Amino acid sequence: MSLKVGSRLRTPTSTAEVIVVKAAATDGELQCAGGAMTTEDVTVEDQGGSGSPILLGKRYTDTDSGLELLATKPGAGPLVFDGRELGIKSAATLPASD
């Protein structure tokens, strides 16, 4: 599936919802809690996944593809793109002011 900037994605296996901030350089499948993510409205059947939960307001990235997502709703995780688990993006360090 081609992920476009601004797409709101959800899955029937988690209450988590994400928005694409930066598109991936390559096409691939994005999964959350073991279920494929889609732009369609879905009903959460059960909270799958036993990995790390998706945290509200955090950015998740895949360094290999450049994909960056923003979590707009929390839920079961993990987020996986092409078999690689996405990590939480760390905050940028600011220069010290003297």
C-alpha positions as CSV (number, residue, x, y, z in Angstrom):
1,M,0.0,0.0,0.0
2,S,1.2,3.5,-0.8
3,L,1.3,5.7,2.3
4,K,0.5,9.3,1.5
5,V,1.3,12.3,3.8
6,G,-1.8,13.2,5.8
7,S,-3.4,9.7,5.5
8,R,-5.2,8.7,8.7
9,L,-4.7,5.0,9.3
10,R,-6.4,2.5,11.6
11,T,-6.8,-1.3,12.1
12,P,-9.4,-3.7,13.5
13,T,-6.9,-5.2,15.9
14,S,-6.2,-2.0,17.9
15,T,-7.8,1.3,19.0
16,A,-4.6,3.1,17.9
17,E,-4.8,5.6,15.1
18,V,-1.9,7.3,13.3
19,I,-1.4,10.0,10.6
20,V,1.4,9.8,8.0
21,V,3.8,12.7,8.6
22,K,6.5,11.6,6.2
23,A,5.9,9.0,3.4
24,A,8.1,6.0,3.0
25,A,10.6,5.9,0.1
26,T,9.3,2.5,-0.9
27,D,5.9,0.8,-0.8
28,G,5.2,-1.7,1.9
29,E,2.7,-3.0,4.4
30,L,2.1,-1.2,7.7
31,Q,0.7,-3.3,10.5
32,C,-0.4,-2.5,14.0
33,A,-1.0,-5.2,16.6
34,G,-0.7,-7.8,13.9
35,G,-3.4,-6.3,11.6
36,A,-3.0,-4.4,8.4
37,M,-3.6,-0.6,8.7
38,T,-6.1,1.0,6.3
39,T,-7.7,4.4,5.6
40,E,-11.1,2.8,5.8
41,D,-13.4,3.2,8.9
42,V,-13.0,0.0,11.0
43,T,-14.6,-1.5,14.1
44,V,-12.1,-2.8,16.7
45,E,-12.9,-6.5,17.1
46,D,-10.3,-7.2,19.8
47,Q,-7.1,-5.6,21.1
48,G,-4.4,-7.8,19.5
49,G,-0.7,-7.4,19.9
50,S,1.5,-8.2,22.8
51,G,4.2,-5.7,22.0
52,S,4.8,-2.1,23.1
53,P,1.7,0.1,23.2
54,I,1.2,3.0,20.9
55,L,1.5,6.2,22.9
56,L,-0.6,9.3,22.2
57,G,1.3,12.2,20.6
58,K,4.5,10.3,19.9
59,R,6.1,10.1,16.5
60,Y,7.2,6.7,15.2
61,T,9.8,6.2,12.5
62,D,11.4,3.6,10.3
63,T,15.0,4.8,9.5
64,D,15.4,2.4,6.5
65,S,12.4,3.7,4.6
66,G,12.1,7.3,6.1
67,L,8.5,6.6,7.2
68,E,7.3,8.8,10.0
69,L,3.9,8.5,11.8
70,L,2.1,10.6,14.5
71,A,-0.1,8.7,17.0
72,T,-3.4,10.5,17.3
73,K,-5.1,7.8,19.4
74,P,-3.4,5.3,21.8
75,G,-3.8,1.5,21.6
76,A,-2.2,-1.9,21.4
77,G,1.0,-2.1,19.3
78,P,3.6,-2.5,17.9
79,L,3.7,-0.6,14.6
80,V,5.5,-2.7,12.0
81,F,6.5,-1.6,8.4
82,D,7.8,-4.3,6.1
83,G,8.7,-6.6,9.0
84,R,10.6,-3.9,10.9
85,E,9.2,-2.5,14.2
86,L,9.0,1.3,14.2
87,G,10.7,3.2,17.0
88,I,9.7,6.3,18.9
89,K,11.4,9.4,17.5
90,S,13.6,11.2,20.0
91,A,13.3,14.9,20.6
92,A,15.7,17.2,19.0
93,T,18.3,18.7,21.3
94,L,18.3,22.5,21.5
95,P,21.4,24.6,21.8
96,A,22.3,25.7,25.2
97,S,21.6,29.4,26.0
98,D,24.1,31.2,28.1
